[in-house]
């Protein structure tokens, strides 16, 4: 009986919203640059030149984009 209660609690916790703060990290082992940024509507995780967007209210994944540097211009390619 306890196992069922624990599983239900774990499932509820896995769907709970989380507070996330802007963050930047340079992984010395891989050389990857990882950033987290937030706006009123989205949380965005960037790994090198790849961006992943999540709705802030629900945490659902919304899409991804690649940042391409062409001279002084940034071009976004969304999926």
C-alpha positions, 0 to 999 in steps of 0.5 A: 500500500505504501508503494502505491502512495509513494508512486502517486506522489512521485508522479505528481512531483514530476509534473509540478512547475519549477522555478528556474533562474537565468544561468550560464555554464561552460563545461570544461570537459566537453567545451559546451556552453549551456545557458538558461534564460527566461521571459514572461512566456518561455524558458529557453535552454541553449546548448552551444548554438541550439535553442530549446523552448519551453512554455513557462506556465506548463513546462511543455516543450514548444520547439527548437531552433539553431542559431547560425552566425553569418558575419555580424548577422544572426539567423535563426532556423526553427523546426 
